[in-house]
Amino acid sequence: MYEWDFSPVFMNADMLLRGLLNTLKVTGSALAFGIPLGLALALLRLSPRRLLAWPAGFVIEFFRTTPPLVQLFWFFFALPILIQVEMTPYMAATLTFSIQSAAFFAEVFRGGIVSIERGQWEGARAIGMSDAQAMRRIILPQAVKRMIPAFMERAIELMKTTTLVATVSYTDLLFQANELAQKTFRPLEVFTVTALIYFVFIFCFSLLAHRLERRLAVSGETTVH
């Protein structure tokens, strides 16, 4: 019978804490850059000008359909060869997940914008607003409210995807867990605790997302997925 012993894990809990903070750091950075970039891509894709819409559509589809691990390896190993700039694991992770998240957020933004009734646009033009003013003052505020659950679901997926950064030696939670497992020779206990940490954070965030979605449904707002 296997004898469980979590004491080595708890004695080195600071390693897992540093890894968790680094996981949250790269997740937050990717969201901070990915959301505004996603909005820009969505607006370009909705543009009536094909020279703007087609390239934006290509970027969105490319980063939505290619594996994130391949993207991470390209930015970490290949991009420095092209631009002659050293790429740290954090920089590569932030760049990869920012652009990938932007591609997903772009579709969320696009869905939210097109879900707004046409009469909202016509009403804005009737009072003298330009399309840009209508987008900023009327359309986006309503669309963003509908998109909040989808944003939160994407944030959850992003946090799970960031486990890939361990492959380029970024000291996230998974990387630190692997180091601790080799140090203590207790992989079962280490990865059990690591899984529980991910579960607690993601489950709580998921509950918050579902609660917001129910509240929006009660208030009569349609959520966008």
C-alpha angles and dihedrals in degrees: 000000000000114000112219117220119177096169095096089052094050091045089057097037090126089071092056091044092055089048092050091050090051090049090052090045095057091041092052093046092051091050093046092054099030099057098056091039089050091052091051092050091048092052091048092049091050091050115115088223109094093205087065101033099049099052090045090050091050093051091049095049094042095055093040094053105036118083113264091225090059090049091050093050091048094052093043101042108018106034094059089057091055100044099029092230125128111245118208119207090250093051092048092047093048093047094047098047094039092057094040091049090046089057091054094041089051090062091046091051092046092050092048094049096048090047091067111100117257090236090070090063093045092049091051092050090047091062092048103264122147119230090257092052092046090050093050100040105031116011103042097046090055094041095049091055090056092046099053096096091049090049091052093048089052090050089055092051090047093055090052092047092053089074084084091072090077086074090068093044097257107156098237125146095279093048092050091046091054091049091049092048090055092046097049100029086228104115094153094057095038097052092041090058091043092053090049091052091053090045094053095049097042096041093051091048090048091052090052090051092051092047092053090047092053091048091052090048091052091049090053098251118139114228121223122223 
